[in-house]
Amino acid sequence: MTQNLFDQSPKPGMLQGLRVAETTDELGEYCGLLLAGLGAEVIKIEAAEGSPTRRIGPFYEDVAGPERSLLFWAYNRGKKSVQVTTKE
């Protein structure tokens, strides 16, 4: 039997079935990325104005914007995201 080395279908990881709520800075986002890569379901919880890493460059096509941060894209791939608004 031959194995397809280019198969991109998701594989179960050793943390499959674990759910992680992430509320942290860019260093913690990297830890969440590692957990997601190992199969955990990582849910990023952001404030209404979005994660601070959305404002850190470099930006896609050198145009700043909360949806264009390459750092945010790289550190948050494979995660789910939720925005939370609180009343004072």
CYANA upper distance limits for C-alpha pairs under 8 A (distance plus 0.5 A):
 11 LYS  CA     39 GLY  CA      8.48
 12 PRO  CA     16 GLN  CA      6.64
 12 PRO  CA     39 GLY  CA      6.58
 13 GLY  CA     37 GLY  CA      8.10
 13 GLY  CA     38 LEU  CA      5.32
 13 GLY  CA     39 GLY  CA      4.69
 13 GLY  CA     40 ALA  CA      8.02
 14 MET  CA     38 LEU  CA      6.45
 14 MET  CA     39 GLY  CA      6.78
 15 LEU  CA     35 LEU  CA      7.88
 15 LEU  CA     38 LEU  CA      6.09
 15 LEU  CA     39 GLY  CA      5.38
 15 LEU  CA     40 ALA  CA      5.45
 16 GLN  CA     38 LEU  CA      7.84
 16 GLN  CA     39 GLY  CA      5.00
 16 GLN  CA     40 ALA  CA      5.56
 16 GLN  CA     41 GLU  CA      7.89
 17 GLY  CA     39 GLY  CA      8.14
 17 GLY  CA     40 ALA  CA      6.83
 17 GLY  CA     41 GLU  CA      7.70
 18 LEU  CA     39 GLY  CA      8.32
 18 LEU  CA     40 ALA  CA      5.46
 18 LEU  CA     41 GLU  CA      6.64
 19 ARG  CA     40 ALA  CA      6.31
 19 ARG  CA     41 GLU  CA      5.20
 19 ARG  CA     42 VAL  CA      6.43
 19 ARG  CA     43 ILE  CA      8.05
 20 VAL  CA     32 GLY  CA      8.44
 20 VAL  CA     40 ALA  CA      7.44
 20 VAL  CA     41 GLU  CA      6.61
 20 VAL  CA     42 VAL  CA      5.22
 20 VAL  CA     43 ILE  CA      6.59
 21 ALA  CA     42 VAL  CA      6.54
 21 ALA  CA     43 ILE  CA      5.46
 21 ALA  CA     44 LYS  CA      6.59
 21 ALA  CA     45 ILE  CA      7.38
 22 GLU  CA     28 GLY  CA      8.24
 22 GLU  CA     29 GLU  CA      7.95
 22 GLU  CA     32 GLY  CA      7.34
 22 GLU  CA     42 VAL  CA      7.29
 22 GLU  CA     43 ILE  CA      6.42
 22 GLU  CA     44 LYS  CA      5.18
 22 GLU  CA     45 ILE  CA      6.42
 23 THR  CA     44 LYS  CA      6.85
 23 THR  CA     45 ILE  CA      5.98
 23 THR  CA     46 GLU  CA      7.48
 24 THR  CA     28 GLY  CA      5.79
 24 THR  CA     29 GLU  CA      7.00
 25 ASP  CA     29 GLU  CA      6.65
 25 ASP  CA     52 PRO  CA      7.99
 25 ASP  CA     53 THR  CA      7.97
 26 GLU  CA     30 TYR  CA      6.91
 26 GLU  CA     53 THR  CA      6.87
 26 GLU  CA     75 TYR  CA      8.19
 27 LEU  CA     31 CYS  CA      7.25
 28 GLY  CA     32 GLY  CA      6.76
 29 GLU  CA     33 LEU  CA      6.68
 29 GLU  CA     75 TYR  CA      6.38
 29 GLU  CA     76 ASN  CA      7.25
 30 TYR  CA     34 LEU  CA      6.90
 30 TYR  CA     75 TYR  CA      6.06
 30 TYR  CA     76 ASN  CA      8.35
 31 CYS  CA     35 LEU  CA      6.82
 32 GLY  CA     36 ALA  CA      6.58
 32 GLY  CA     42 VAL  CA      7.04
 32 GLY  CA     76 ASN  CA      8.27
 33 LEU  CA     37 GLY  CA      6.61
 33 LEU  CA     75 TYR  CA      6.42
 33 LEU  CA     76 ASN  CA      6.71
 33 LEU  CA     77 ARG  CA      7.46
 33 LEU  CA     78 GLY  CA      7.75
 33 LEU  CA     79 LYS  CA      8.06
 34 LEU  CA     38 LEU  CA      6.88
 35 LEU  CA     39 GLY  CA      7.11
 35 LEU  CA     40 ALA  CA      6.06
 35 LEU  CA     42 VAL  CA      7.84
 36 ALA  CA     40 ALA  CA      5.27
 36 ALA  CA     41 GLU  CA      6.57
 36 ALA  CA     42 VAL  CA      6.37
 36 ALA  CA     78 GLY  CA      6.58
 36 ALA  CA     79 LYS  CA      7.16
 37 GLY  CA     78 GLY  CA      7.86
 41 GLU  CA     79 LYS  CA      7.43
 41 GLU  CA     80 LYS  CA      8.22
 42 VAL  CA     78 GLY  CA      8.28
 42 VAL  CA     79 LYS  CA      5.62
 42 VAL  CA     80 LYS  CA      6.70
 43 ILE  CA     79 LYS  CA      6.37
 43 ILE  CA     80 LYS  CA      5.18
 43 ILE  CA     81 SER  CA      5.96
 43 ILE  CA     82 VAL  CA      7.65
 44 LYS  CA     79 LYS  CA      7.24
 44 LYS  CA     80 LYS  CA      6.51
 44 LYS  CA     81 SER  CA      5.10
 44 LYS  CA     82 VAL  CA      6.67
 45 ILE  CA     81 SER  CA      6.52
 45 ILE  CA     82 VAL  CA      5.52
 45 ILE  CA     83 GLN  CA      6.38
 45 ILE  CA     84 VAL  CA      7.39
 46 GLU  CA     50 GLY  CA      5.84
 46 GLU  CA     51 SER  CA      5.98
 46 GLU  CA     81 SER  CA      7.82
 46 GLU  CA     82 VAL  CA      6.57
 46 GLU  CA     83 GLN  CA      5.17
 46 GLU  CA     84 VAL  CA      6.60
 47 ALA  CA     51 SER  CA      7.12
 47 ALA  CA     83 GLN  CA      6.04
 47 ALA  CA     84 VAL  CA      5.72
 47 ALA  CA     85 THR  CA      6.85
 48 ALA  CA     83 GLN  CA      6.04
 48 ALA  CA     84 VAL  CA      6.12
 48 ALA  CA     85 THR  CA      5.72
 50 GLY  CA     54 ARG  CA      7.44
 50 GLY  CA     66 PRO  CA      8.19
 50 GLY  CA     83 GLN  CA      7.58
 51 SER  CA     55 ARG  CA      8.43
 52 PRO  CA     56 ILE  CA      7.83
 53 THR  CA     69 SER  CA      8.03
 53 THR  CA     71 LEU  CA      7.51
 53 THR  CA     72 PHE  CA      6.12
 54 ARG  CA     65 GLY  CA      7.96
 54 ARG  CA     66 PRO  CA      5.27
 54 ARG  CA     67 GLU  CA      7.25
 54 ARG  CA     68 ARG  CA      7.95
 54 ARG  CA     69 SER  CA      5.93
 54 ARG  CA     71 LEU  CA      8.15
 54 ARG  CA     72 PHE  CA      6.04
 55 ARG  CA     64 ALA  CA      8.05
 55 ARG  CA     65 GLY  CA      7.38
 55 ARG  CA     66 PRO  CA      6.40
 55 ARG  CA     69 SER  CA      7.09
 56 ILE  CA     69 SER  CA      6.75
 56 ILE  CA     71 LEU  CA      7.30
 56 ILE  CA     72 PHE  CA      8.20
 57 GLY  CA     64 ALA  CA      7.95
 57 GLY  CA     69 SER  CA      6.10
 57 GLY  CA     70 LEU  CA      7.17
 57 GLY  CA     71 LEU  CA      7.08
 58 PRO  CA     62 ASP  CA      7.36
 58 PRO  CA     69 SER  CA      6.63
 58 PRO  CA     70 LEU  CA      6.35
 58 PRO  CA     71 LEU  CA      7.36
 59 PHE  CA     63 VAL  CA      6.27
 59 PHE  CA     64 ALA  CA      6.08
 59 PHE  CA     65 GLY  CA      7.97
 59 PHE  CA     68 ARG  CA      5.76
 59 PHE  CA     69 SER  CA      5.04
 59 PHE  CA     70 LEU  CA      5.95
 59 PHE  CA     71 LEU  CA      8.48
 60 TYR  CA     64 ALA  CA      8.11
 60 TYR  CA     68 ARG  CA      5.67
 60 TYR  CA     69 SER  CA      6.88
 60 TYR  CA     70 LEU  CA      6.73
 63 VAL  CA     68 ARG  CA      7.78
 64 ALA  CA     68 ARG  CA      6.89
 64 ALA  CA     69 SER  CA      7.73
 65 GLY  CA     69 SER  CA      7.36
 68 ARG  CA     73 TRP  CA      8.41
 69 SER  CA     73 TRP  CA      6.85
 70 LEU  CA     74 ALA  CA      6.53
 71 LEU  CA     75 TYR  CA      6.63
 72 PHE  CA     76 ASN  CA      6.42
 73 TRP  CA     77 ARG  CA      6.52
